[in-house]
Amino acid sequence: MDQTHLGRSGLSVSRLCLGTMNFGWKTPEEDSHAIMDRAHTEGVNFFDTANVYGFDAGKGRTEEVLGTWFAQGGGRRDRTVLATKVYGGMSDWPNDTFLSARNIVRACDASLSRLQTDWIDLYQFHHVDLETPWDEIWQACETLVAQGKVLYVGSSNHAGWQLAAGTEAARARHFTGLVSEQSIYNLLVRDIEQEVIPAAQHYGIGIIPWSPLQGGLLAGALAKSDGGRRSDERAQQRLDEVRPQLQRYEDLCAEWGLAPADVGIAWLLSRPGVTAPIIGPRTMEQFEGSLAAVGVVLSGEQLAALDEVFPGKKPAPMQYAW
């Protein structure tokens, strides 16, 4: 498994990031532990979670599953670059949500307790908070960094101008600021190519794409559409909206002798500014299937063919101006 730096930082992370959103509620704890052990065996050292993950099993449950895995010892924590997030509400009380200094600091302590660790490698803002000034956000992060509880800070679901505003506010405080941005990015959803990626590249912020296969649509959905989780009405509607594109895509993948899921992830790995797509397996089989993508290198002709099927965005203002 190749490693790369996370944005402009000196931190080395694997080219695939293990997303743990399913752990503890869709994936049993024992199976989750096995997947994480296998990830280390395969050289995947970058794990992503969030304080709100757990859903039906309760918010915070996923972090607890990681915590019991770390507690087994054997160098598990030291070998892991651990990323978690803050923003989502952990209770009905008004100050347990968003990015106030109070919530950032208290949520960090709560995550550390659930994760059974002394530090978070990458602490991420799960969504933008337009009501809290950047100076307040950075004040809280500076405190956490000074205490050794957080090493790096990243964002998620931020616009390009918000990356710029946050970075400049951090620079004025002589603080490192953002080293990464998590955004939805895949062949079907390429909006961040207009503003977010150019801003991220300008500031040395690494892109961590989430939903790299658009909820499975880019994983051979047409061949799987006869049943299973794609049989519900909403999923079928999403499938029908992009059916012509997906048919051309799957035909190309078949012509190349490659699995559609591998092509979708390999395409992301070829994109400028991308650090590591997040793969979010529910089973060991799904995790093992994702590993093959790192060995796929798409040619210039193949990349051009994918652009014809899924047209990209030019950096603004070239996308819409003369």
Long-range contacts (C-beta under 8 A, 24 or more apart in sequence): 1-42, 1-43, 1-44, 1-294, 2-294, 3-43, 3-45, 4-275, 4-276, 5-206, 5-275, 6-81, 6-122, 6-152, 6-179, 6-180, 6-206, 6-275, 7-178, 7-179, 7-180, 7-200, 7-204, 7-205, 7-206, 7-275, 8-179, 8-203, 8-204, 8-205, 8-206, 9-152, 9-176, 9-179, 9-206, 11-81, 11-121, 11-122, 11-151, 11-152, 11-179, 12-45, 12-81, 13-45, 13-46, 13-81, 13-275, 13-276, 14-43, 14-44, 14-45, 14-46, 14-276, 15-269, 15-275, 15-276, 15-294, 16-44, 16-46, 16-265, 16-276, 16-277, 16-279, 16-290, 16-291, 16-293, 16-294, 17-44, 17-46, 17-47, 17-48, 17-83, 17-208, 17-275, 17-276, 17-277, 17-278, 17-279, 18-44, 18-46, 18-47, 18-48, 18-278, 18-279, 18-281, 18-287, 19-48, 19-49, 19-210, 19-278, 19-279, 19-280, 19-281, 20-47, 20-48, 20-49, 20-53, 20-62, 20-65, 20-66, 20-280, 21-49, 21-50, 21-53, 21-62, 21-280, 22-280, 22-281, 22-282, 23-49, 23-53, 23-62, 23-65, 23-66, 24-53, 24-54, 24-57, 24-61, 24-62, 24-64, 24-65, 25-54, 25-55, 25-56, 25-57, 25-61, 25-62, 26-282, 27-281, 27-282, 27-283, 29-65, 29-68, 31-283, 31-284, 32-65, 32-69, 33-65, 33-68, 33-69, 33-72, 34-284, 35-281, 35-283, 35-284, 35-287, 36-66, 36-69, 36-76, 38-284, 38-287, 38-288, 39-287, 40-76, 40-79, 40-80, 42-291, 45-79, 45-80, 45-81, 46-80, 46-81, 46-83, 46-276, 47-80, 47-81, 47-82, 47-83, 48-83, 48-84, 48-182, 48-208, 48-278, 49-82, 49-83, 49-84, 49-85, 50-84, 50-85, 50-88, 50-124, 50-126, 51-84, 51-85, 51-86, 51-88, 51-90, 51-107, 51-110, 51-111, 51-114, 52-85, 52-88, 52-89, 52-90, 52-126, 59-88, 59-90, 60-90, 60-110, 60-114, 63-111, 63-114, 63-115, 64-114, 64-115, 66-114, 66-115, 67-114, 67-115, 67-116, 67-117, 68-116, 70-115, 70-116, 70-117, 71-116, 77-117, 80-121, 81-121, 81-122, 82-115, 82-117, 82-120, 82-121, 82-122, 83-120, 83-121, 83-122, 83-123, 83-124, 83-154, 84-111, 84-115, 84-120, 84-122, 84-123, 84-124, 85-123, 85-124, 85-125, 85-126, 85-156, 86-111, 86-123, 86-124, 86-125, 86-126, 87-125, 87-126, 87-127, 87-129, 88-126, 88-127, 98-129, 98-131, 98-132, 99-125, 99-129, 99-132, 99-136, 99-137, 100-132, 100-136, 100-140, 101-136, 101-137, 101-139, 101-140, 101-143, 104-137, 104-140, 104-141, 104-144, 105-140, 105-143, 105-144, 108-144, 108-149, 108-150, 109-149, 112-149, 118-148, 118-149, 119-148, 119-149, 119-150, 119-151, 120-149, 120-150, 120-151, 121-151, 121-152, 122-151, 122-152, 122-153, 122-154, 122-179, 122-180, 123-150, 123-152, 123-153, 123-154, 124-153, 124-154, 124-155, 124-156, 124-180, 124-182, 125-153, 125-154, 125-155, 125-156, 125-158, 126-156, 126-157, 127-156, 127-157, 128-155, 128-157, 128-158, 128-159, 128-162, 134-165, 134-166, 134-169, 134-170, 135-169, 135-173, 137-166, 138-169, 138-170, 138-173, 138-175, 138-177, 141-175, 142-173, 142-175, 145-175, 145-176, 152-176, 152-179, 152-180, 153-177, 153-178, 153-179, 154-178, 154-179, 154-180, 154-181, 154-182, 154-205, 154-208, 155-180, 155-181, 155-182, 156-181, 156-182, 156-183, 156-210, 157-182, 157-183, 157-184, 158-183, 158-196, 159-195, 159-196, 160-194, 160-195, 160-196, 160-198, 160-199, 160-200, 160-316, 161-195, 161-199, 163-196, 163-199, 163-200, 163-203, 163-205, 164-199, 164-202, 164-203, 167-203, 167-205, 178-203, 178-205, 179-204, 179-205, 179-206, 180-205, 180-206, 180-207, 180-208, 180-275, 181-205, 181-206, 181-207, 181-208, 182-208, 182-209, 182-210, 182-278, 183-207, 183-208, 183-209, 183-210, 184-209, 184-210, 184-211, 185-209, 185-210, 185-211, 185-212, 185-268, 185-271, 185-274, 186-211, 186-212, 186-213, 186-214, 186-218, 186-264, 186-268, 187-214, 187-218, 187-249, 187-264, 187-267, 187-306, 187-309, 187-310, 188-214, 188-217, 188-218, 188-242, 188-245, 188-310, 189-214, 190-310, 190-311, 190-312, 190-313, 191-313, 193-312, 193-313, 193-314, 193-315, 194-313, 194-314, 194-315, 194-316, 194-319, 195-315, 195-316, 197-271, 197-272, 197-273, 197-315, 198-315, 198-316, 200-273, 201-272, 201-273, 206-273, 206-274, 206-275, 206-276, 207-271, 207-273, 207-274, 207-275, 208-274, 208-275, 208-276, 208-277, 208-278, 209-268, 209-274, 209-277, 209-278, 210-278, 211-278, 212-264, 212-265, 212-268, 212-277, 212-278, 212-279, 213-261, 213-264, 213-265, 217-242, 217-246, 218-246, 218-249, 218-260, 218-261, 218-263, 218-264, 219-259, 219-260, 219-261, 219-264, 220-250, 220-253, 220-259, 220-260, 220-261, 221-246, 222-246, 222-247, 222-250, 223-250, 245-309, 245-310, 248-309, 249-306, 249-309, 249-310, 252-302, 252-305, 252-306, 252-309, 256-302, 258-296, 259-289, 259-292, 261-289, 261-290, 261-293, 262-292, 262-293, 262-296, 263-293, 263-296, 263-298, 263-306, 264-293, 265-290, 265-293, 265-294, 265-296, 266-293, 266-294, 266-296, 266-297, 266-298, 267-298, 267-303, 267-306, 269-293, 269-294, 270-297, 270-298, 270-303
